[in-house]
Amino acid sequence: MRPGSPAFSTQMKLPCTVLCGPEAHRLSGTALKIEPESMVLQLAANSRMFPRVGEKVDLEVHLPVNSELAGAKDLSIRGLIVEVTESRDGVRRFVLSFRRAHFRDRNSKNGHSTPPKRKAKAASEGWEM
């Protein structure tokens, strides 16, 4: 970084949607910090269900729109919950590790991109002779 250049921070507050559990429950939250292979999320205490350590989740971080020329985008991530902490007021923070993130257009009528489809686990097929 050059002297006099603005500092870059991974700290922010962006709305996000988390899909978790075998039935892909939708939870609303806030992305607090994004790094190259990890992210910190916060979910409100009034959520019915929370992801657990070791659970895979799908996440969409809703990026702000700064220009009328560019459409709204979501950062789509599939990752693993590696840490959960709870504060006294019931707010839970989750650390998520991931390998890749993809940008998607937010193009549906309700303002959110189409949620990623969860693939059903295929039954193992036996070999016959």
Secondary structure, DSSP 8 states (H G I E B T S, - for coil): --TTS----SEEEEEEEEEETTTTEEEEEEEEEE-SSEEEEEE-TT-S----TT-EEEEEEE-----SSS--EEEEEEEEEEEEEE-TTS-EEEEEEEEEEEEEE--STTSS-----------------
